[in-house]
Amino acid sequence: MSKKPAATSPATSPSPIHATVDFDLPGKQHGHLMVPYSYNLGGWANLLVPITVIKNGDGPTALASGGNHGDEYPGQIAIMKLCRNLEPSHVRGRLILIPSLNFPAAKASTRLSPLDGMNLNRAFPGKADGSVTSIIAHYLTTVLFPMADIVIDIHTGGRSMDFVPCATMHLVPDLKQRATMTAGVEAWNTDISFVYADVAGSGLLPVEAENQGKIVVTTEMGGGEPVPSGVHTITQVGLSNVLRHFGVLTGEPVTRQGLGLPPTRWVQALSRDDYRFAPESGVFEALVPLGADVATGQTVAQIHFLERPDREPVPIIAPTSGVLLATRGPALVAQGDCVACIAHDVDLASLK
């Protein structure tokens, strides 16, 4: 009687994705991650996710991605520019560039994938036999993250939130990893550096990469459909500087001091109370400018009611003092939507 083959766990199952690039080949390659899927008019279809790999000599491997959420475009544009403009002579080691990680969502300008309704940034570690979003997450978990030393995941608030442009990170428990990540965040040279907590679920890309011991640098580069040129500049110049900081791109990194700027302002929002949620549905009105300092008990916004113009609006109150780091994007809000984030100054020394 023959033995049944041992079951393969989701974490070790081989990925069904086929890469048209060779990650070990020197030089520059443009290709695709071919993700198999089926739909009504295609039984043997593939989703083609663009990817660029640039390899030159010895050095670290960096993976930089945009479009984890499809409606967040500054990172996608910044990485597309690197795909076009970088040559092997600019790289020391290996640079893996994926401009639009959630490719179907990027084409549809949606946060979630229109193919399966999933949020890629809640899909990790993913499943080899799952839907398209889960398969992409599984490929990063099992193939790309193990290759990488540095993982850069560029976000904005998308349509839902507007952030003060900032480089961000988690407060990982490993102190050596944390110190290296802190230095990487500072290399973005944003006015504010933000340590955040996950208050809206699990399965995040940064967490999976952090759990694998990778140096992870993320961002929140504003938000909304109109993207000011200044936000594009911060995103693009910062990304290149972080890659120079880690030695993946040639050239010397610049610092805020070298630019004649004061040190970055480190803030954190680690308590659920730092994230304010709409108690009722209605129309959102911001009362405090984004990036302003606020006091304990201050009303930072309010929600009006279209069907009850006679009713007083519901206030959104800062539970503690801090900086208004993010506010609601769309005017219409549903009960439970995040409408504000109050972050608090933190001493850099306490993060190390």
C-alpha positions as CSV (number, residue, x, y, z in Angstrom):
1,M,0.0,0.0,0.0
2,S,1.6,3.3,-1.1
3,K,1.9,6.2,1.3
4,K,0.0,9.4,0.7
5,P,2.3,12.3,0.1
6,A,2.8,14.6,3.1
7,A,0.5,17.6,3.2
8,T,2.1,20.9,2.3
9,S,1.4,23.8,4.5
10,P,0.2,27.1,3.0
11,A,3.4,28.8,4.0
12,T,5.6,26.3,2.0
13,S,3.3,25.5,-0.9
14,P,4.9,26.3,-4.2
15,S,3.5,29.5,-5.9
16,P,1.6,29.2,-9.1
17,I,3.0,32.5,-10.2
18,H,5.4,32.4,-13.1
19,A,8.0,35.3,-13.3
20,T,9.3,36.2,-16.8
21,V,12.4,37.7,-15.2
22,D,15.4,35.9,-13.8
23,F,16.2,37.3,-10.4
24,D,19.8,36.1,-10.5
25,L,20.7,37.5,-13.9
26,P,23.0,40.5,-14.0
27,G,21.7,43.6,-15.8
28,K,18.2,45.1,-16.2
29,Q,15.1,43.2,-17.0
30,H,11.5,44.3,-17.5
31,G,8.9,41.5,-17.2
32,H,5.8,40.3,-15.5
33,L,4.6,38.2,-12.6
34,M,2.0,36.0,-14.4
35,V,-0.8,35.2,-11.9
36,P,-3.2,32.5,-13.2
37,Y,-6.9,33.1,-12.8
38,S,-10.2,32.4,-14.5
39,Y,-13.1,34.7,-15.4
40,N,-16.2,34.3,-17.5
41,L,-14.5,35.0,-20.8
42,G,-11.1,33.4,-19.9
43,G,-10.6,29.9,-18.6
44,W,-6.8,30.0,-18.9
45,A,-6.2,33.7,-18.2
46,N,-3.2,35.3,-16.5
47,L,-2.9,38.6,-14.7
48,L,0.4,40.2,-15.8
49,V,1.9,42.3,-13.0
50,P,4.8,44.5,-14.3
51,I,8.1,43.9,-12.5
52,T,11.6,45.3,-13.1
53,V,14.8,43.7,-11.7
54,I,18.2,45.4,-11.8
55,K,21.2,43.5,-10.6
56,N,24.8,44.6,-10.5
57,G,27.6,42.9,-8.5
58,D,27.5,42.3,-4.8
59,G,25.3,44.2,-2.3
60,P,21.9,44.1,-0.6
61,T,18.6,43.3,-2.2
62,A,15.8,45.8,-1.9
63,L,12.2,45.3,-2.9
64,A,10.2,48.5,-3.5
65,S,6.5,48.3,-4.3
66,G,3.7,50.8,-4.8
67,G,0.0,50.2,-5.4
68,N,-0.6,47.8,-2.5
69,H,-3.8,49.7,-2.5
70,G,-4.8,50.6,-6.1
71,D,-6.0,54.2,-5.4
72,E,-2.6,55.3,-4.0
73,Y,-0.5,56.6,-6.9
74,P,2.5,58.7,-5.8
75,G,4.5,55.5,-5.0
76,Q,3.4,53.9,-8.3
77,I,4.7,56.9,-10.3
78,A,7.9,57.1,-8.3
79,I,8.7,53.4,-8.9
80,M,7.8,53.6,-12.6
81,K,10.3,56.4,-12.9
82,L,13.0,54.2,-11.4
83,C,12.1,51.4,-13.7
84,R,12.7,53.6,-16.7
85,N,15.6,55.7,-15.5
86,L,17.9,53.4,-13.6
87,E,20.7,51.4,-15.2
88,P,22.7,48.6,-13.8
89,S,25.6,50.9,-13.2
90,H,23.4,52.8,-10.7
91,V,22.8,49.7,-8.6
92,R,25.0,47.8,-6.1
93,G,23.4,44.5,-5.4
94,R,19.8,43.9,-6.6
95,L,16.7,46.1,-6.9
96,I,13.3,44.6,-7.4
97,L,10.7,47.1,-8.5
98,I,6.9,46.5,-8.6
99,P,5.1,49.8,-9.4
100,S,1.5,48.4,-9.0
101,L,1.5,45.5,-6.7
102,N,-2.3,45.2,-6.7
103,F,-2.5,45.6,-10.4
104,P,-6.2,45.1,-10.9
105,A,-7.0,47.7,-8.2
106,A,-4.5,50.1,-9.7
107,K,-6.2,49.9,-13.1
108,A,-9.6,50.4,-11.5
109,S,-8.4,53.1,-9.1
110,T,-9.9,51.2,-6.2
111,R,-8.5,50.2,-2.8
112,L,-9.6,46.6,-3.1
113,S,-9.1,44.3,-6.0
114,P,-12.1,44.2,-8.4
115,L,-11.2,40.6,-9.2
116,D,-12.0,39.2,-5.7
117,G,-12.9,42.2,-3.5
118,M,-9.8,41.5,-1.3
119,N,-7.5,44.1,0.4
120,L,-4.0,43.0,-0.5
121,N,-2.7,44.6,2.7
122,R,-4.8,42.3,4.8
123,A,-4.1,39.1,2.8
124,F,-0.7,38.0,4.1
125,P,0.8,35.4,4.3
126,G,-1.6,34.5,1.5
127,K,-2.4,31.1,-0.1
128,A,-1.0,29.4,-3.1
129,D,-4.5,28.0,-4.0
130,G,-6.4,31.2,-3.1
131,S,-7.9,34.0,-5.2
132,V,-5.7,36.4,-7.1
133,T,-5.0,38.7,-4.2
134,S,-4.1,35.8,-1.9
135,I,-1.8,34.3,-4.5
136,I,0.1,37.6,-4.9
137,A,0.5,37.9,-1.1
138,H,1.7,34.3,-1.0
139,Y,4.3,34.9,-3.7
140,L,5.7,37.9,-1.8
141,T,5.8,35.8,1.4
142,T,7.5,32.8,0.0
143,V,9.5,34.1,-2.9
144,L,10.3,37.8,-2.8
145,F,10.6,38.5,0.9
146,P,13.2,35.7,1.4
147,M,15.3,37.3,-1.4
148,A,15.1,40.8,0.1
149,D,17.1,42.6,2.8
150,I,15.1,45.8,2.6
151,V,11.3,46.1,1.9
152,I,9.9,49.5,0.9
153,D,6.1,49.7,0.7
154,I,4.8,53.1,-0.4
155,H,1.3,54.1,0.7
156,T,-0.9,57.2,0.8
157,G,-4.3,57.6,2.5
158,G,-5.9,56.9,-0.8
159,R,-9.4,58.2,-1.2
160,S,-10.3,57.6,2.4
161,M,-7.7,59.7,4.3
162,D,-5.4,62.6,3.8
163,F,-2.1,62.4,5.7
164,V,0.7,64.8,6.4
165,P,3.3,63.3,4.0
166,C,5.5,61.1,6.2
167,A,7.7,58.0,6.3
168,T,6.4,55.4,8.7
169,M,7.3,52.2,10.5
170,H,6.1,49.7,13.1
171,L,7.6,49.5,16.6
172,V,9.2,46.0,16.0
173,P,10.4,44.2,19.1
174,D,13.9,43.4,17.8
175,L,16.0,46.4,18.8
176,K,18.7,46.0,16.1
177,Q,16.0,45.7,13.4
178,R,14.2,48.6,14.9
179,A,17.3,50.9,14.9
180,T,18.0,50.1,11.3
181,M,14.4,50.8,10.3
182,T,14.5,54.0,12.2
183,A,17.5,55.2,10.2
184,G,15.8,54.1,7.0
185,V,12.7,56.1,7.9
186,E,14.8,59.2,8.6
187,A,16.6,58.8,5.3
188,W,13.3,59.7,3.6
189,N,13.8,63.3,5.0
190,T,10.1,63.9,5.6
191,D,9.2,66.6,8.1
192,I,7.4,64.0,10.2
193,S,8.3,60.4,10.8
194,F,5.4,58.3,12.1
195,V,5.3,55.1,14.3
196,Y,1.9,53.5,13.8
197,A,-0.2,50.7,15.1
198,D,-2.6,48.4,13.2
199,V,-6.1,49.2,14.3
200,A,-8.0,47.8,11.3
201,G,-7.1,44.1,11.0
202,S,-4.2,41.8,10.5
203,G,-2.4,40.3,7.5
204,L,-0.4,43.4,6.6
205,L,2.5,43.3,4.1
206,P,4.9,45.1,6.4
207,V,4.2,42.8,9.3
208,E,4.9,39.7,7.2
209,A,8.2,41.2,6.0
210,E,9.1,42.3,9.6
211,N,8.4,38.8,10.9
212,Q,10.9,37.5,8.4
213,G,13.5,39.9,9.9
214,K,13.5,42.4,7.0
215,I,14.2,46.1,7.2
216,V,10.8,47.6,6.4
217,V,10.2,51.3,5.5
218,T,6.7,52.5,4.7
219,T,5.0,55.8,4.0
220,E,1.8,57.7,4.0
221,M,2.2,60.3,1.2
222,G,-0.8,62.5,1.5
223,G,-4.0,61.1,0.0
224,G,-6.9,61.7,-2.4
225,E,-7.2,61.9,-6.1
226,P,-5.4,65.3,-6.7
227,V,-1.7,64.8,-5.8
228,P,0.2,68.0,-5.5
229,S,3.6,68.2,-7.2
230,G,5.3,68.6,-3.8
231,V,4.0,65.2,-2.7
232,H,5.3,63.6,-5.8
233,T,8.7,65.2,-5.2
234,I,8.9,64.1,-1.5
235,T,8.0,60.5,-2.6
236,Q,10.4,60.3,-5.5
237,V,13.4,62.1,-3.9
238,G,12.9,60.3,-0.6
239,L,12.7,56.8,-2.2
240,S,16.0,57.3,-4.1
241,N,17.6,58.6,-0.9
242,V,16.5,55.7,1.1
243,L,17.9,53.3,-1.5
244,R,21.2,55.2,-1.4
245,H,21.2,55.1,2.4
246,F,21.0,51.3,2.3
247,G,23.7,51.2,-0.4
248,V,21.5,49.8,-3.1
249,L,21.9,52.9,-5.3
250,T,25.2,54.5,-5.9
251,G,25.9,58.0,-4.6
252,E,25.9,59.5,-1.1
253,P,22.6,60.0,0.7
254,V,21.6,63.4,1.8
255,T,20.4,64.2,5.4
256,R,18.0,66.8,6.7
257,Q,21.0,68.6,8.3
258,G,22.8,68.6,5.0
259,L,19.7,70.2,3.4
260,G,19.6,72.9,6.1
261,L,16.4,71.4,7.7
262,P,15.7,70.7,11.3
263,P,15.5,67.1,12.5
264,T,12.4,65.1,11.5
265,R,9.6,65.3,14.1
266,W,9.0,61.8,15.4
267,V,5.4,61.1,16.4
268,Q,3.5,57.9,17.2
269,A,-0.1,56.7,17.4
270,L,0.0,53.4,19.2
271,S,-3.3,53.5,21.1
272,R,-6.7,52.8,19.5
273,D,-7.9,56.1,21.0
274,D,-5.4,58.0,18.8
275,Y,-7.6,57.0,15.8
276,R,-11.0,58.7,15.8
277,F,-14.0,56.9,14.2
278,A,-17.3,58.4,13.1
279,P,-20.0,57.7,15.7
280,E,-22.7,58.4,13.1
281,S,-23.0,58.7,9.3
282,G,-23.1,62.1,7.8
283,V,-21.1,64.9,6.2
284,F,-17.6,65.5,7.5
285,E,-16.3,69.0,8.2
286,A,-12.6,69.5,9.2
287,L,-12.2,72.3,11.8
288,V,-8.4,72.2,12.2
289,P,-5.7,72.3,9.5
290,L,-3.9,69.1,8.7
291,G,-0.6,69.0,10.6
292,A,-1.7,71.4,13.3
293,D,-1.1,70.9,17.0
294,V,-4.3,70.2,18.9
295,A,-5.1,70.2,22.7
296,T,-6.8,67.6,24.8
297,G,-10.6,68.0,24.4
298,Q,-10.3,70.2,21.3
299,T,-12.9,69.6,18.6
300,V,-11.0,68.8,15.4
301,A,-13.9,68.1,13.2
302,Q,-17.7,67.6,13.2
303,I,-20.3,65.5,11.3
304,H,-23.5,67.1,9.9
305,F,-26.7,65.4,9.0
306,L,-28.3,66.1,5.6
307,E,-31.7,64.8,6.6
308,R,-31.7,66.8,9.9
309,P,-30.3,70.3,9.2
310,D,-31.9,71.4,12.5
311,R,-29.8,69.0,14.4
312,E,-26.5,70.1,15.9
313,P,-23.4,68.3,14.4
314,V,-21.6,65.6,16.3
315,P,-18.1,66.7,17.4
316,I,-14.9,64.7,16.8
317,I,-12.8,65.4,19.8
318,A,-9.1,64.9,20.4
319,P,-8.8,62.7,23.5
320,T,-5.2,63.9,24.1
321,S,-2.9,66.6,22.9
322,G,-0.8,66.0,19.8
323,V,-0.6,66.7,16.0
324,L,-3.5,66.1,13.6
325,L,-1.6,63.7,11.3
326,A,-4.5,62.6,9.2
327,T,-8.2,63.4,8.5
328,R,-11.0,62.0,6.5
329,G,-10.8,62.4,2.7
330,P,-14.4,62.2,1.3
331,A,-17.0,64.5,2.8
332,L,-19.6,61.7,3.2
333,V,-18.8,59.4,6.1
334,A,-20.3,56.2,7.3
335,Q,-20.6,55.2,10.9
336,G,-17.3,53.6,11.9
337,D,-15.1,55.3,9.3
338,C,-11.8,56.6,10.6
339,V,-12.0,60.4,10.4
340,A,-8.9,61.6,12.2
341,C,-5.5,60.4,13.6
342,I,-3.9,62.3,16.6
343,A,-0.2,61.5,16.9
344,H,2.1,62.3,19.8
345,D,5.6,63.5,19.9
346,V,8.1,60.8,20.9
347,D,11.8,61.0,21.8
348,L,13.9,59.2,19.1
349,A,16.1,57.7,21.8
350,S,13.1,55.9,23.3
351,L,12.6,54.1,20.0
352,K,16.0,52.6,19.9
